[in-house]
Amino acid sequence: MTTLYEAAGGSAVLLALASAFHTRCLADPELNHPFSHADLNPEHVPRLAAYWGEVLGGPDDFSRLGVDQSSMQRLHAGHGDMSDLGRRFVSCFVAALDDAGVPDDPRLRTALEGYIRWAVDDVLVWSDAMPPEGLPMPHWSWEGLVVSG
């Protein structure tokens, strides 16, 4: 069976998705603030595409950048209740699927939306705390979170 990464269209489509998502977040009146910081790395969009690609069954391009799940979580941690931002984040992601040309396959779209909802909840766990070192890189399949062991 193909991975979600392959079904979505691979690295080119995930880069388009990350770009469309970023553009939608900048257009959102609440998400605009965290996405428009001058210190946001210009490599944010390709790094986000690499992260999503690795999570969805693609190559380990994100990990090879020398970053890991703990460092990604730390970027988003300790900001207090962000549940409204989380809902907006999911909405931008779902809308960006069309913008990026992700195939209009209901099973694929359901799996990707399930992933992003889980990912937002996973980030919100650290709203009032800092994550520890060594968090495992998540992997998401057609059935959901892949748990090792």
C-alpha positions in Angstrom: 0.0 0.0 0.0 1.2 3.5 -0.8 2.1 5.9 2.0 0.1 9.0 2.6 3.2 10.9 1.4 3.1 9.1 -2.0 -0.7 9.3 -2.2 -0.6 13.1 -1.6 1.9 13.6 -4.4 5.3 13.5 -2.7 7.7 16.3 -2.0 6.5 18.7 -4.6 2.9 18.6 -3.4 3.9 18.8 0.2 6.0 21.8 -0.5 3.0 23.4 -2.3 0.8 22.4 0.7 3.2 24.0 3.2 3.4 27.2 1.1 -0.4 27.4 0.6 -0.9 26.7 4.3 1.6 29.4 5.3 -0.2 31.9 3.0 -3.6 31.1 4.5 -2.2 31.5 8.0 -0.8 34.9 7.1 -4.2 35.9 5.8 -6.0 34.7 9.1 -6.4 37.6 11.5 -5.4 35.5 14.5 -2.8 33.2 13.0 -1.1 36.1 11.2 0.8 37.1 14.3 2.7 33.9 15.0 3.3 33.4 11.2 4.5 36.9 10.5 7.4 37.3 13.0 10.5 38.8 11.4 12.6 36.1 13.1 10.6 33.3 11.4 13.3 31.4 9.5 13.0 31.8 5.7 13.3 28.1 5.5 10.1 27.6 7.5 8.0 26.5 4.5 10.5 23.9 3.1 11.2 22.7 6.7 7.5 22.3 7.3 7.1 20.4 4.1 10.0 18.1 5.1 8.4 17.5 8.5 5.0 16.6 7.1 6.7 14.5 4.4 8.6 12.5 7.0 5.6 12.1 9.3 3.5 10.9 6.4 5.9 8.2 5.3 8.3 10.0 3.1 12.1 10.4 3.4 13.7 11.5 6.6 14.6 15.0 5.2 13.4 16.8 8.4 15.5 14.6 10.7 18.5 15.1 8.4 18.3 18.8 9.0 19.5 18.1 12.6 16.2 18.9 14.2 13.8 16.5 16.0 10.4 16.3 17.5 11.4 17.8 20.8 12.9 20.9 19.2 9.8 21.3 17.0 7.5 21.0 20.0 9.7 23.6 22.0 9.0 26.1 19.2 5.3 25.9 20.0 5.4 25.3 23.7 4.7 27.4 26.8 2.3 29.9 25.2 -0.8 29.1 27.2 -4.2 28.1 25.8 -4.0 28.2 22.0 -7.1 26.1 21.3 -8.7 28.8 19.1 -5.4 29.0 17.1 -5.5 25.2 16.8 -8.9 25.3 15.3 -7.8 28.0 12.8 -4.7 26.0 12.1 -6.7 23.0 11.1 -9.1 25.1 9.0 -6.1 26.7 7.1 -4.6 23.2 6.5 -7.8 21.7 5.2 -8.4 24.7 2.8 -4.7 24.5 1.7 -5.2 20.9 0.5 -7.2 22.3 -2.4 -4.8 25.2 -3.0 -1.9 22.8 -3.3 -3.5 20.3 -5.6 -3.6 17.4 -3.1 -5.7 14.7 -4.8 -9.4 14.9 -4.0 -9.6 11.4 -2.7 -11.9 11.2 0.4 -9.9 8.5 2.1 -6.7 10.5 1.7 -8.3 13.8 2.8 -9.8 12.1 5.9 -6.4 10.6 6.8 -4.6 14.0 6.3 -7.3 15.9 8.3 -7.0 13.2 11.1 -3.3 13.7 11.2 -3.5 17.5 11.4 -6.1 17.4 14.2 -3.9 14.9 16.1 -0.8 17.1 15.5 -2.6 20.2 16.9 -3.7 18.3 20.0 -0.1 17.0 20.4 1.3 20.5 20.3 -1.4 21.8 22.7 -0.2 19.3 25.3 2.8 21.6 25.8 0.8 24.8 26.1 1.9 25.4 29.7 5.1 23.3 29.8 8.3 22.5 28.0 8.7 19.1 26.3 11.5 16.8 27.2 14.4 15.8 25.0 14.0 12.6 23.0 10.4 12.8 21.9 10.0 10.3 19.1 9.2 11.4 15.6 5.6 10.7 14.9 4.5 8.6 11.9 1.0 8.7 10.5 -0.5 6.1 8.2 -3.9 5.5 6.6 -5.0 4.0 10.0 -3.6 6.8 12.1 -0.7 7.2 14.5 1.9 4.4 14.0 3.0 3.3 17.5 6.4 1.4 17.6 6.9 -1.6 19.7 
